[in-house]
Amino acid sequence: MPPLTLRQALLIVDAVNGLYVTDRLAKTQLLAQEVAAVIALGTPEIWAADGRALLCMIDAWTTCQRLAVIDAAERFWSCSEGGYEEGLRAAGLLPEP
């Protein structure tokens, strides 16, 4: 799993929540576009640094890495309990402290 900051993990789960396609390969191809859409919907200056870095990371990720991140984000939405940070850790999007 690529290392993510808390803000980047939040961008990922929001973006994956907006991926309404069932084909896994299509999801990997749309991930960067959905992250960019989430950044644009929010306050861009809040997401600017983390968002730009995340988009660069996604461009460099292999299909397998993208799938791993998408799967983890889907796990977050399906079984998230407690706060966001705990749920992100449980899903594997953030490392344990």
Backbone as numpy.savetxt, mean C-alpha at the origin, in Angstrom:
# Nx Ny Nz CAx CAy CAz Cx Cy Cz
9.11 -8.68 1.90 8.26 -7.51 1.90 9.16 -6.26 1.90
8.95 -5.37 0.97 9.74 -4.13 0.97 9.47 -3.31 2.23
10.48 -2.63 2.77 10.27 -1.82 3.97 9.43 -0.57 3.64
8.44 -0.31 4.48 7.56 0.84 4.29 7.50 1.68 5.55
7.27 2.97 5.39 6.99 3.83 6.54 5.51 3.70 6.87
5.11 4.22 8.00 3.69 4.19 8.38 2.84 4.89 7.33
3.25 6.05 6.87 2.49 6.78 5.86 2.40 5.99 4.55
3.49 5.37 4.16 3.48 4.58 2.92 2.55 3.38 3.06
2.57 2.74 4.21 1.67 1.60 4.43 0.21 2.05 4.38
-0.08 3.21 4.94 -1.44 3.75 4.88 -1.85 4.06 3.45
-0.93 4.61 2.66 -1.23 4.86 1.25 -1.52 3.56 0.51
-0.74 2.53 0.79 -0.93 1.23 0.14 -2.31 0.65 0.48
-2.68 0.64 1.76 -3.96 0.02 2.10 -5.13 0.82 1.53
-5.02 2.13 1.50 -6.07 2.94 0.88 -6.14 2.67 -0.61
-5.00 2.56 -1.26 -4.96 2.30 -2.71 -5.53 0.92 -3.04
-5.15 -0.08 -2.26 -5.63 -1.44 -2.52 -7.13 -1.53 -2.27
-7.63 -0.75 -1.31 -9.07 -0.71 -1.05 -9.82 -0.19 -2.27
-9.15 0.57 -3.13 -9.77 1.10 -4.33 -9.56 0.26 -5.58
-8.84 -0.84 -5.45 -8.59 -1.72 -6.61 -9.77 -2.67 -6.79
-10.64 -2.34 -7.71 -11.85 -3.13 -7.90 -11.74 -4.10 -9.07
-10.58 -4.66 -9.27 -10.40 -5.69 -10.29 -10.10 -7.00 -9.59
-10.46 -8.09 -10.19 -10.23 -9.39 -9.55 -8.95 -10.05 -10.02
-8.49 -9.69 -11.21 -7.28 -10.30 -11.75 -6.06 -9.79 -10.98
-5.30 -10.72 -10.41 -4.15 -10.34 -9.57 -3.07 -9.60 -10.37
-2.82 -10.02 -11.59 -1.82 -9.34 -12.41 -2.26 -7.91 -12.73
-3.53 -7.72 -13.00 -4.05 -6.37 -13.25 -3.87 -5.48 -12.02
-4.05 -6.06 -10.84 -3.86 -5.28 -9.60 -2.42 -4.78 -9.51
-1.46 -5.63 -9.87 -0.06 -5.21 -9.77 0.23 -4.07 -10.74
-0.43 -4.10 -11.89 -0.21 -3.06 -12.89 -0.89 -1.75 -12.51
-1.96 -1.81 -11.72 -2.71 -0.61 -11.34 -2.28 -0.01 -10.00
-1.42 -0.71 -9.28 -1.06 -0.27 -7.93 -0.52 1.16 -7.89
0.46 1.47 -8.72 1.05 2.82 -8.70 0.01 3.87 -9.06
-0.85 3.58 -10.02 -1.89 4.51 -10.42 -2.86 4.77 -9.27
-3.23 3.74 -8.53 -4.14 3.90 -7.40 -3.48 4.66 -6.25
-2.19 4.40 -6.00 -1.48 5.16 -4.96 -1.45 6.64 -5.34
-1.17 6.94 -6.60 -1.16 8.33 -7.06 -2.53 8.97 -6.88
-3.59 8.22 -7.12 -4.95 8.74 -6.95 -5.24 9.05 -5.48
-4.78 8.19 -4.57 -4.97 8.43 -3.14 -4.22 9.69 -2.71
-3.00 9.85 -3.21 -2.21 11.04 -2.89 -2.96 12.29 -3.37
-3.49 12.23 -4.58 -4.19 13.38 -5.15 -5.48 13.71 -4.40
-6.15 12.69 -3.87 -7.40 12.92 -3.14 -7.17 13.55 -1.78
-6.04 13.25 -1.18 -5.72 13.82 0.13 -5.08 15.18 -0.02
-4.42 15.60 1.01 -3.68 16.84 0.96 -2.29 16.51 0.42
-1.99 16.89 -0.83 -0.73 16.47 -1.45 0.52 16.79 -0.64
0.53 17.94 0.04 1.75 18.27 0.79 1.98 17.33 1.97
0.92 16.75 2.49 1.07 15.79 3.59 1.72 14.51 3.08
1.33 14.09 1.86 1.80 12.83 1.31 3.01 12.99 0.41
3.42 14.22 0.14 4.42 14.51 -0.89 5.67 13.63 -0.79
6.41 13.74 0.28 7.69 13.02 0.37 7.49 11.51 0.40
6.64 11.04 1.30 6.40 9.60 1.39 5.75 9.05 0.12
4.85 9.84 -0.45 4.17 9.40 -1.66 5.10 9.28 -2.85
5.94 10.29 -3.07 6.91 10.23 -4.17 7.86 9.06 -4.00
8.35 8.89 -2.78 9.26 7.77 -2.51 8.56 6.44 -2.74
7.31 6.33 -2.33 6.57 5.08 -2.52 6.35 4.80 -4.00
5.99 5.81 -4.77 5.80 5.60 -6.21 7.09 5.14 -6.89
8.22 5.69 -6.47 9.52 5.24 -7.01 9.80 3.79 -6.61
9.47 3.45 -5.36 9.67 2.09 -4.89 8.81 1.11 -5.70
7.54 1.47 -5.90 6.62 0.58 -6.63 7.14 0.34 -8.04
7.66 1.39 -8.68 8.22 1.23 -10.03 9.36 0.23 -10.05
10.11 0.14 -8.96 11.26 -0.76 -8.90 10.90 -2.16 -8.42
9.72 -2.35 -7.84 9.32 -3.64 -7.32 9.05 -4.63 -8.45
9.35 -5.87 -8.18 8.99 -6.95 -9.09 7.50 -7.23 -8.94
6.97 -7.99 -9.86 5.56 -8.38 -9.78 5.30 -9.14 -8.48
6.24 -10.00 -8.08 6.08 -10.76 -6.83 6.04 -9.85 -5.62
6.88 -8.82 -5.60 6.87 -7.87 -4.49 5.56 -7.11 -4.45
5.07 -6.70 -5.60 3.78 -6.00 -5.65 2.66 -6.90 -5.15
2.68 -8.16 -5.57 1.66 -9.10 -5.11 1.72 -9.29 -3.61
2.93 -9.38 -3.06 3.08 -9.55 -1.61 2.50 -8.36 -0.86
2.75 -7.15 -1.35 2.24 -5.94 -0.71 0.71 -5.88 -0.84
0.20 -6.19 -2.02 -1.26 -6.19 -2.23 -1.93 -7.22 -1.33
-1.36 -8.42 -1.25 -1.92 -9.46 -0.38 -1.93 -9.02 1.08
-0.84 -8.38 1.52 -0.77 -7.91 2.90 -1.83 -6.82 3.15
-2.01 -5.92 2.18 -3.02 -4.86 2.34 -4.42 -5.46 2.38
-4.68 -6.47 1.59 -5.98 -7.14 1.62 -6.19 -7.85 2.95
-5.12 -8.44 3.51 -5.22 -9.06 4.84 -5.57 -8.00 5.88
-4.95 -6.83 5.75 -5.22 -5.73 6.68 -6.72 -5.42 6.69
-7.32 -5.27 5.51 -8.74 -4.91 5.44 -9.64 -6.04 5.89
-9.22 -7.29 5.73 -10.10 -8.39 6.08 -10.03 -8.77 7.56
-8.95 -8.41 8.24 -8.85 -8.85 9.64 -8.29 -7.79 10.57
-8.39 -6.54 10.20 -7.81 -5.49 11.03 -8.59 -5.31 12.33
-7.89 -5.45 13.43 -8.45 -5.19 14.74 -7.48 -4.27 15.47
-8.01 -3.46 16.35 -7.16 -2.53 17.07 -6.88 -1.31 16.23
-5.78 -0.63 16.50 -5.43 0.57 15.78 -4.82 0.26 14.42
-4.68 1.30 13.63 -4.10 1.13 12.29 -2.71 0.54 12.35
-1.87 1.09 13.22 -0.48 0.63 13.24 -0.39 -0.85 13.61
-1.18 -1.28 14.60 -1.16 -2.70 14.98 -1.66 -3.58 13.83
-2.70 -3.12 13.14 -3.23 -3.88 12.01 -2.24 -3.98 10.87
-1.51 -2.89 10.61 -0.49 -2.89 9.56 0.64 -3.85 9.90
1.01 -3.89 11.18 2.06 -4.83 11.61 1.57 -6.27 11.48
0.33 -6.53 11.92 -0.22 -7.87 11.86 -0.32 -8.37 10.41
-0.62 -7.46 9.50 -0.72 -7.83 8.08 0.65 -7.98 7.41
1.70 -7.51 8.07 3.04 -7.63 7.52 3.52 -6.42 6.74
2.75 -5.32 6.79 3.14 -4.12 6.04 4.15 -3.25 6.81
4.21 -3.43 8.12 5.20 -2.72 8.94 5.97 -3.75 9.75
7.25 -3.49 9.97 8.03 -4.42 10.79 7.63 -4.31 12.25
7.87 -5.36 12.97 7.63 -5.35 14.42 8.65 -4.40 15.07
8.22 -3.71 16.13 9.16 -2.75 16.78 10.34 -3.43 17.43
